[in-house]
Amino acid sequence: MLQKIATLWLLLAVISCAAIPNPGPTKEREYKVRKISASIQDLGSDVDPVEARKIARTVVYYPLKLAKIYELTKPPIIHNVLVNMGSKPRGLCYHWANDILDKLEKQNPQTVNLYWAIANKGKPREHSSLVVTAKNQDFYQGLVFDGWRKSGNLYWTKIADDPKYKWHPHIKKR
């Protein structure tokens, strides 16, 4: 039994040494910012391009910063175990959603709505993320931005195209 516990701790130590992504600009990240910015603008003709670009930069780069703040361990499910054991400070999916939404709210967007989204509410695999829609657009037409799913490397898609989760509004943040 003691050997199994020691093996588990060794495994967790090795996993926790997985590289935390550098939050700085790269060609790939800047390409992602451009693609996301265009997708946000495509949500509606009234979406401000400057606002879309600021949101895109935030959802690409801020999760990378959060990965460092959360002292991230990969994969996310292992990090969740460590947070729940008290070994890591934060980094559950709802931390990611809340912290990214707080950062976006400080930008005071005028042409989009920000939502806290939830999938599998009340079930063991409950998951939180954020959704952006154009003003007066249906939630289910929006884009989901998930910092947790790929350990700080933003996962994003149209809500309807998400292969893993069926999203619903949890809290409209703005």
SETILUM-850998 format. One record per residue (C-alpha): residue number from 1; residue in one letter; x negated, y negated, z. Coordinates in steps of 0.05 Angstrom, whole numbers, plus 5000, padded with zeros to 4 digits. Example, Ala and Ser with C-alpha at 12.3 -4.5 7.8 and 13.67 -1.06 7.14 Angstrom:
<r k="1" r="A" xx="4754" yy="5090" zz="5156"/>
<r k="2" r="S" xx="4727" yy="5021" zz="5143"/>
This chain:
<r k="1" r="M" xx="5000" yy="5000" zz="5000"/>
<r k="2" r="L" xx="4944" yy="4952" zz="5019"/>
<r k="3" r="Q" xx="4909" yy="4968" zz="4954"/>
<r k="4" r="K" xx="4973" yy="4951" zz="4914"/>
<r k="5" r="I" xx="4978" yy="4884" zz="4950"/>
<r k="6" r="A" xx="4905" yy="4869" zz="4936"/>
<r k="7" r="T" xx="4914" yy="4887" zz="4863"/>
<r k="8" r="L" xx="4975" yy="4842" zz="4858"/>
<r k="9" r="W" xx="4936" yy="4783" zz="4888"/>
<r k="10" r="L" xx="4878" yy="4796" zz="4841"/>
<r k="11" r="L" xx="4926" yy="4797" zz="4782"/>
<r k="12" r="L" xx="4957" yy="4732" zz="4805"/>
<r k="13" r="A" xx="4889" yy="4700" zz="4814"/>
<r k="14" r="V" xx="4868" yy="4719" zz="4743"/>
<r k="15" r="I" xx="4934" yy="4694" zz="4715"/>
<r k="16" r="S" xx="4928" yy="4628" zz="4753"/>
<r k="17" r="C" xx="4862" yy="4616" zz="4719"/>
<r k="18" r="A" xx="4897" yy="4612" zz="4652"/>
<r k="19" r="A" xx="4880" yy="4546" zz="4620"/>
<r k="20" r="I" xx="4926" yy="4488" zz="4634"/>
<r k="21" r="P" xx="4933" yy="4450" zz="4569"/>
<r k="22" r="N" xx="4895" yy="4384" zz="4563"/>
<r k="23" r="P" xx="4949" yy="4330" zz="4560"/>
<r k="24" r="G" xx="4912" yy="4287" zz="4509"/>
<r k="25" r="P" xx="4931" yy="4274" zz="4437"/>
<r k="26" r="T" xx="4916" yy="4326" zz="4383"/>
<r k="27" r="K" xx="4936" yy="4329" zz="4309"/>
<r k="28" r="E" xx="4986" yy="4383" zz="4326"/>
<r k="29" r="R" xx="5018" yy="4343" zz="4382"/>
<r k="30" r="E" xx="5022" yy="4280" zz="4340"/>
<r k="31" r="Y" xx="5054" yy="4320" zz="4285"/>
<r k="32" r="K" xx="5104" yy="4347" zz="4336"/>
<r k="33" r="V" xx="5119" yy="4275" zz="4359"/>
<r k="34" r="R" xx="5134" yy="4255" zz="4287"/>
<r k="35" r="K" xx="5179" yy="4315" zz="4275"/>
<r k="36" r="I" xx="5217" yy="4305" zz="4341"/>
<r k="37" r="S" xx="5223" yy="4230" zz="4328"/>
<r k="38" r="A" xx="5254" yy="4244" zz="4260"/>
<r k="39" r="S" xx="5301" yy="4296" zz="4290"/>
<r k="40" r="I" xx="5324" yy="4248" zz="4343"/>
<r k="41" r="Q" xx="5336" yy="4195" zz="4290"/>
<r k="42" r="D" xx="5375" yy="4246" zz="4249"/>
<r k="43" r="L" xx="5424" yy="4253" zz="4307"/>
<r k="44" r="G" xx="5459" yy="4189" zz="4285"/>
<r k="45" r="S" xx="5451" yy="4128" zz="4241"/>
<r k="46" r="D" xx="5453" yy="4083" zz="4303"/>
<r k="47" r="V" xx="5393" yy="4116" zz="4337"/>
<r k="48" r="D" xx="5337" yy="4065" zz="4343"/>
<r k="49" r="P" xx="5273" yy="4091" zz="4310"/>
<r k="50" r="V" xx="5229" yy="4058" zz="4363"/>
<r k="51" r="E" xx="5269" yy="4089" zz="4418"/>
<r k="52" r="A" xx="5267" yy="4157" zz="4384"/>
<r k="53" r="R" xx="5191" yy="4153" zz="4378"/>
<r k="54" r="K" xx="5183" yy="4134" zz="4453"/>
<r k="55" r="I" xx="5228" yy="4193" zz="4473"/>
<r k="56" r="A" xx="5189" yy="4240" zz="4426"/>
<r k="57" r="R" xx="5122" yy="4219" zz="4456"/>
<r k="58" r="T" xx="5149" yy="4229" zz="4526"/>
<r k="59" r="V" xx="5178" yy="4298" zz="4515"/>
<r k="60" r="V" xx="5114" yy="4322" zz="4481"/>
<r k="61" r="Y" xx="5062" yy="4292" zz="4528"/>
<r k="62" r="Y" xx="5096" yy="4287" zz="4596"/>
<r k="63" r="P" xx="5106" yy="4362" zz="4604"/>
<r k="64" r="L" xx="5031" yy="4371" zz="4594"/>
<r k="65" r="K" xx="5019" yy="4322" zz="4651"/>
<r k="66" r="L" xx="5071" yy="4358" zz="4694"/>
<r k="67" r="A" xx="5033" yy="4423" zz="4682"/>
<r k="68" r="K" xx="4973" yy="4393" zz="4717"/>
<r k="69" r="I" xx="5016" yy="4362" zz="4772"/>
<r k="70" r="Y" xx="5051" yy="4428" zz="4785"/>
<r k="71" r="E" xx="4984" yy="4465" zz="4786"/>
<r k="72" r="L" xx="5014" yy="4509" zz="4732"/>
<r k="73" r="T" xx="5004" yy="4584" zz="4729"/>
<r k="74" r="K" xx="5023" yy="4620" zz="4665"/>
<r k="75" r="P" xx="5070" yy="4651" zz="4647"/>
<r k="76" r="P" xx="5128" yy="4611" zz="4674"/>
<r k="77" r="I" xx="5160" yy="4670" zz="4709"/>
<r k="78" r="I" xx="5097" yy="4682" zz="4750"/>
<r k="79" r="H" xx="5094" yy="4608" zz="4767"/>
<r k="80" r="N" xx="5166" yy="4613" zz="4792"/>
<r k="81" r="V" xx="5145" yy="4670" zz="4839"/>
<r k="82" r="L" xx="5088" yy="4628" zz="4866"/>
<r k="83" r="V" xx="5133" yy="4567" zz="4877"/>
<r k="84" r="N" xx="5185" yy="4610" zz="4912"/>
<r k="85" r="M" xx="5130" yy="4640" zz="4956"/>
<r k="86" r="G" xx="5106" yy="4570" zz="4974"/>
<r k="87" r="S" xx="5039" yy="4577" zz="4939"/>
<r k="88" r="K" xx="5053" yy="4524" zz="4886"/>
<r k="89" r="P" xx="5087" yy="4456" zz="4898"/>
<r k="90" r="R" xx="5136" yy="4452" zz="4840"/>
<r k="91" r="G" xx="5149" yy="4478" zz="4771"/>
<r k="92" r="L" xx="5216" yy="4514" zz="4770"/>
<r k="93" r="C" xx="5257" yy="4498" zz="4708"/>
<r k="94" r="Y" xx="5301" yy="4449" zz="4744"/>
<r k="95" r="H" xx="5238" yy="4411" zz="4768"/>
<r k="96" r="W" xx="5217" yy="4404" zz="4695"/>
<r k="97" r="A" xx="5286" yy="4381" zz="4673"/>
<r k="98" r="N" xx="5294" yy="4331" zz="4730"/>
<r k="99" r="D" xx="5224" yy="4302" zz="4724"/>
<r k="100" r="I" xx="5227" yy="4294" zz="4649"/>
<r k="101" r="L" xx="5296" yy="4263" zz="4653"/>
<r k="102" r="D" xx="5273" yy="4214" zz="4706"/>
<r k="103" r="K" xx="5215" yy="4193" zz="4661"/>
<r k="104" r="L" xx="5262" yy="4184" zz="4602"/>
<r k="105" r="E" xx="5313" yy="4145" zz="4643"/>
<r k="106" r="K" xx="5259" yy="4094" zz="4661"/>
<r k="107" r="Q" xx="5255" yy="4079" zz="4587"/>
<r k="108" r="N" xx="5327" yy="4056" zz="4591"/>
<r k="109" r="P" xx="5349" yy="4085" zz="4524"/>
<r k="110" r="Q" xx="5407" yy="4049" zz="4492"/>
<r k="111" r="T" xx="5422" yy="4090" zz="4429"/>
<r k="112" r="V" xx="5420" yy="4161" zz="4458"/>
<r k="113" r="N" xx="5450" yy="4199" zz="4516"/>
<r k="114" r="L" xx="5408" yy="4242" zz="4563"/>
<r k="115" r="Y" xx="5436" yy="4304" zz="4595"/>
<r k="116" r="W" xx="5414" yy="4356" zz="4645"/>
<r k="117" r="A" xx="5433" yy="4421" zz="4611"/>
<r k="118" r="I" xx="5443" yy="4489" zz="4642"/>
<r k="119" r="A" xx="5448" yy="4560" zz="4616"/>
<r k="120" r="N" xx="5471" yy="4622" zz="4653"/>
<r k="121" r="K" xx="5497" yy="4580" zz="4711"/>
<r k="122" r="G" xx="5502" yy="4620" zz="4776"/>
<r k="123" r="K" xx="5467" yy="4680" zz="4746"/>
<r k="124" r="P" xx="5398" yy="4708" zz="4762"/>
<r k="125" r="R" xx="5368" yy="4679" zz="4698"/>
<r k="126" r="E" xx="5399" yy="4609" zz="4706"/>
<r k="127" r="H" xx="5358" yy="4558" zz="4668"/>
<r k="128" r="S" xx="5356" yy="4483" zz="4665"/>
<r k="129" r="S" xx="5331" yy="4436" zz="4611"/>
<r k="130" r="L" xx="5348" yy="4370" zz="4580"/>
<r k="131" r="V" xx="5389" yy="4351" zz="4520"/>
<r k="132" r="V" xx="5388" yy="4287" zz="4478"/>
<r k="133" r="T" xx="5447" yy="4265" zz="4435"/>
<r k="134" r="A" xx="5463" yy="4203" zz="4397"/>
<r k="135" r="K" xx="5512" yy="4156" zz="4433"/>
<r k="136" r="N" xx="5583" yy="4181" zz="4426"/>
<r k="137" r="Q" xx="5559" yy="4247" zz="4399"/>
<r k="138" r="D" xx="5583" yy="4314" zz="4425"/>
<r k="139" r="F" xx="5535" yy="4348" zz="4473"/>
<r k="140" r="Y" xx="5533" yy="4411" zz="4430"/>
<r k="141" r="Q" xx="5506" yy="4371" zz="4371"/>
<r k="142" r="G" xx="5444" yy="4350" zz="4410"/>
<r k="143" r="L" xx="5372" yy="4373" zz="4416"/>
<r k="144" r="V" xx="5346" yy="4414" zz="4474"/>
<r k="145" r="F" xx="5277" yy="4398" zz="4502"/>
<r k="146" r="D" xx="5248" yy="4452" zz="4548"/>
<r k="147" r="G" xx="5181" yy="4439" zz="4583"/>
<r k="148" r="W" xx="5185" yy="4502" zz="4625"/>
<r k="149" r="R" xx="5194" yy="4556" zz="4571"/>
<r k="150" r="K" xx="5123" yy="4549" zz="4543"/>
<r k="151" r="S" xx="5087" yy="4526" zz="4606"/>
<r k="152" r="G" xx="5083" yy="4452" zz="4589"/>
<r k="153" r="N" xx="5078" yy="4460" zz="4513"/>
<r k="154" r="L" xx="5146" yy="4433" zz="4494"/>
<r k="155" r="Y" xx="5197" yy="4480" zz="4464"/>
<r k="156" r="W" xx="5252" yy="4443" zz="4426"/>
<r k="157" r="T" xx="5309" yy="4459" zz="4379"/>
<r k="158" r="K" xx="5380" yy="4442" zz="4362"/>
<r k="159" r="I" xx="5426" yy="4468" zz="4416"/>
<r k="160" r="A" xx="5463" yy="4511" zz="4366"/>
<r k="161" r="D" xx="5398" yy="4542" zz="4341"/>
<r k="162" r="D" xx="5369" yy="4563" zz="4409"/>
<r k="163" r="P" xx="5361" yy="4638" zz="4404"/>
<r k="164" r="K" xx="5353" yy="4649" zz="4479"/>
<r k="165" r="Y" xx="5403" yy="4604" zz="4516"/>
<r k="166" r="K" xx="5474" yy="4580" zz="4509"/>
<r k="167" r="W" xx="5470" yy="4509" zz="4537"/>
<r k="168" r="H" xx="5524" yy="4470" zz="4573"/>
<r k="169" r="P" xx="5523" yy="4401" zz="4604"/>
<r k="170" r="H" xx="5506" yy="4404" zz="4677"/>
<r k="171" r="I" xx="5496" yy="4331" zz="4695"/>
<r k="172" r="K" xx="5500" yy="4273" zz="4648"/>
<r k="173" r="K" xx="5442" yy="4231" zz="4670"/>
<r k="174" r="R" xx="5458" yy="4170" zz="4628"/>
